[in-house]
Structures are given as structure tokens and as C-alpha cells.
Amino acid sequence: MSNWEILWDERAQFWSGFLSTLEIFGLSIMGAFVIGCGLLYLLEGSRKRLTTPLRIFIDGMRMLPFLILAYLLYYGLPSVGIRLDAWGAGVGALAVYHGCYFAEIFRGNRLTFPPGQIEAAQAHGFTKGKLFFRLLLPQIIMQTRPLLGNQLIYALKDTAFLVIITVGELTAAANSLSSTYFIPTEAFIVVIGFYWAISVTMEIIIKQCGRFSAKRGFDNV
Amino acid sequence: MSEANTSETAAVSIRHLSKSFDDVEVLRDVELEVKTGEVVTIIGSSGSGKSTLLRCINWLEKPDRGSIHIAGQRIGVHDDGRPMPVRELAKVRAQTGMVFQGFNLWPHLNVLHNVTEAPIHVQGKSKREAEELATALLEKVGMSQKHDSYPNTLSGGQKQRVAIARALAMQPAVMLFDEPTSALDPELVGEVLAVIKDLSAEGYTMVMVTHEMAFARAVSDQVVFLEKGLIIERADPETFFTTPKTDRVRKFLENHDTPSSA
């Protein structure tokens, strides 16, 4: 029996790891997106005593290796009485970490937002909340689409770190098969294929979304 | 109370308005009354404070002193000096429609949705009601063929006409025009001025900052000349353009080669 045949027989393990990776990735990027938007909203026109700690938090997260954050949430939090399971700690760490990156991407774009449009909205009686959700956020998302796509790929790759805090995802499946049968090369080549498949699908979706913003002139800038 | 009474009939009533940027006084004790149905043009050289005056009317600039009433409602601060909460300010602001030099359309929305956005999401109109109104207004500005177009595909003149429809859709007590043709190619100026002229004929109340002298002369009921933040001359257009009282205005008009009649 060749090594590839062994892996084929164990395909159920890959499949469940793949589904688990998809689930973790999907939930954490949704969480990250909400956190990113929330941080942008809080930074919008707020007082310094709120924006300064927020900026420190965002920068602090961005300067932290992701693995350390995952360790902290999983192994560190129990010492202060908060016990998360590996899965919860993993999704939470990914959401917060990449949420801060999202926030930073949005914030950078916000700085170049034409002030005239905001004045026009104010002159038409918009208040902060509606102005943010109806006018600012949609445009910022359309404009930062390529950067967001890039960040999603980072987030996908960071899910692989969760093997270290015992989450049973794709890399964990490969890890276990490679050590059971001692066929690391083949096992890891298979998971590379899975990660590539997810990334390529994501790229295609993001490219399709680009047609939506190109129609509005956002991709010519 | 007496102040509120005098402003009751006026669309805009400005009293003792002053404003400084750092050490520079841009508006000095400005008084201006715009009656309903009246067209007032503000003229002056750049830096005279005319745009600031216009932007104070809807509180895009906060004046340092003085009061502004829109259709009898005070904007920005309450009579006892308390600043107005944002929601209340937004309500009074919605009584004004502003057209900007740089159009400032919302690029992610098509033409129709640019016009319906504020009526639906600020005024709470139903989608159908807002779209009917928008359709009528886009027809009025000659843009009914472009409902589904996005701003990036329009010419400057078309953008400005959509911006006018967008402001009109608020059904404001007063329309404010801040140099509406200054950013346009010369051959596109006419189409925008024609729309504004139609509006004046229909009895809309308007306050306008412009450099188009012939146009100002043709549409205004009152012309105001600002110089270093002071109103140094105000008159009906005939008097203003034919027999200005001050040397300053005479000189200004000479440099703007005003046609003898509009």
C-alpha cells in the first residue's frame, strides 16, 4: 500500500479537519469584521480619552505574535478564573487579533475619506450613526477590499497555529496522520492543497465583489 | 420672544453674527434677513467670508457670536446658550438644502438613491414616497434618464444637477448654494445656472454665493457685498450693478466685466 493510499483511507480525518478549519475561519473572520467595524465606529469623532486607549489596544494587538495571544487566552486566562475550551480560545483569539488589523485597515482608509461627502451628509440632517453605517462604512469596505482579502488569507493561515492549543483542525489532522504512519511529506502536501483551495475560492469571491465596486468607480482610485 | 416673532416670516434670519478663525475675523456683526421666496446673492472677493457666512447658516461652521433662525427655529444653540443636541441640530439642518462647489455626491449610490437617501433615512419617508419625489425632482433638473447611473459616470454639470435634486428632496425652507458653478468646465456652467434660474422662478427661497455676475443680476432679489467679513453694501440687483454706492464695489464690478444687462 502506497503512502497516498494510506491517506486516502484516512480521508475522513482530513475532511473533518477541513470542516473544522472552515468553521473556525468563518466564525472568526465574521467576529473580526464586526470588531473592526466597531473599533472604527468608536474611533469616529470620539474624545481623546476614548481614542487613545483604543489606539494603544489596536497597536498592541498588531505588535503581538498571534501564537502568544492564543497561548494567553488558552493557558493564561484560567489563572484569572476564566476557562475557555481550545476551540473558543482559538476563535476568540483569531477574531480579536484580526479585528484589530481590520480596524487599522479601515482607519487608514478613513483618513483619506473626502470631507465634503461628510459635510453633505451633515447638511442633509444625518447623525453619526446613520452617516457611519449608510455612507462611510460601505465606501470604506469597497475601497479596502483588496487589503481585506489579503488579511483574510493571513487569518486563514493563522488558524493552523491552533493545532498547538489542541484544536482539531486541518493541520492537526495532518500532524496526527504524519506521526501515526510516519508520512509527513504526503500528509502536509494534502493540507497545503486544502489551504490553497480555500484561498483560491476566497480570491475569486473577492474579485467578484470588485465588479460591484468598480461600477461605482472605486477601483480606479 | 420678540426676536422669534420677527423671524417668523423670514426663511433665514441672521443677527449679530461674528466668527473668527484663530486671530482673523472672518465675519463681523453680520445681519441678514431672507424672506420666504426671496433669492439673496452674496458677492465678494475670495477671503471676504462669503462661504463662511453660508456655511454658518446650516452650522457647518460654528459662529462665535450671534444667532441664526431657519424658518423661525434657532440653529446650533438654544436661546439660553446651551449647545443643541446633535439630533435636534440635525432636524434644523434638514430644513436647509445645500449645494456644494465640489458636488459631494455619495459615489456608492446611484443617482436615484443619492436623492432618496436623506428623505428615507433622515426624514423617515417611505421608499415609494421618496422615489416618487426623487423622480419628479430629477425630471425638473433634466436628469430623468440617469436614475441608475453612478456619480463617477456623470459630467460635472450632471453631478451638480443631481446634487440640486438631492438638496431639494429634503423640501427645505431655504436652499444654500456655495459657488455651485466654480468647479465646472465653462461649457457646463449654463446647464446648472438654467436649473437654478428655474427654481427662482418657481419661488424657491435661496441664498447663493457666486462669481457669475450676470446670473446674480438676473435672478436675485437682494445682493449683498461682503468685504473682510462686513456687509458693506446691500441692494436690489439693478441698483447694485448700475449705481453701487461704494468705490470698493465699483472697482470689484469693473474687474468682473459685468454685462450691462443680463
Interface residues (C-beta under 8 A of the other chain):
Chain A: P114 G116 Q117 E119 A120 A121 Q122 A123 H124 G125 F126 T127 K128 K130 R134 L135 P138 Q139 M142 S213 K215 R216 G217 F218 N220
Chain B: N58 L60 V86 R87 A90 K91 R93 A94 T96 G97 M98 F100 G102 N104 L105 W106 P107 H108 E117 A118 H121 V122 Q123 Y150 P151 N152 T153 A163 R166 A167 M170 L176
